């Protein structure tokens, strides 16, 4: 058994004893620091569960915390005004199909036709309040994600009441975890905006990124706003324009970037359908976007997309991301197995790669 294998087995053994502070083990035994951050939140490691099917119940939060992840972004909720009106309620769509496909590397990609959280804002807030109590108890950072009214063009007025009321309620729900620190709110510009024929006009899209952070900060001064970039079909230059617009709008960070939405044709059956799509292609494009954004903007970046190994996590961090959000790989493998593989895989686990470099040096 090699020196690396002996060390890895020791770390895994200690970790599986129930000592969830993997970072403490690595610091004390090997002088390695894997801590990370999401703006003002300290993370025990850089791997977060992204918003989606695995971040919508209390049991999932407990399981993710116990498995060792650095934190979680709760499934995105559709905002409302005080009377319960929700202009984006079309995004509360229950999925009628779900299937696995694979990219050219053999990585799994999840296809479905659902949307954001199905719950009303009132029901979601009941969940969120419980979630943040768990997050406080387990020292497990949680982040809310939401979306309210979006003007279809540059002349349509904002339904400001939705943004005001939802922001206020989300900040209140998160107070137990954040205390006096700014509450992080992600804005989920999700792929299904293309399905709803909303993300079609360039000027309107740029307006969203430029005006929403300011609009929210007029409601609460104690928030950090992090819009998620859409992956549209207007080329890399426009992707960078969205990031620039977010920065101009006083966003505190950006998530780069959401999945594609496109027509997919099954190689096996010839069936064609429209779906959100990720995989290797998404990772390559998102990494290019991060590199380009880092050249021109001083803005924190949370990376996401096509992450199937600790090596992919390391790649995102190396080019300037603060942290990395994963979902599909965890859906396929399960919380525990995915985390262990992302960290300790003997070929390309995140901790394995750090140890290899340390031993070689």
Beta strands, then each sheet from edge to edge (+ up, - down):
strand 1: 36-38
strand 2: 41-43
strand 3: 47-49
strand 4: 71-73
strand 5: 77-78
strand 6: 98-102
strand 7: 108-112
strand 8: 141-147
strand 9: 183-187
strand 10: 223-228
strand 11: 253-256
strand 12: 260-265
strand 13: 272-277
strand 14: 300-304
strand 15: 323-326
sheet 1: 1+ 2-
sheet 2: 5+ 8+ 4+ 3+ 15+ 14+ 11+ 10+ 9+
sheet 3: 6+ 7-
sheet 4: 12+ 13-
end
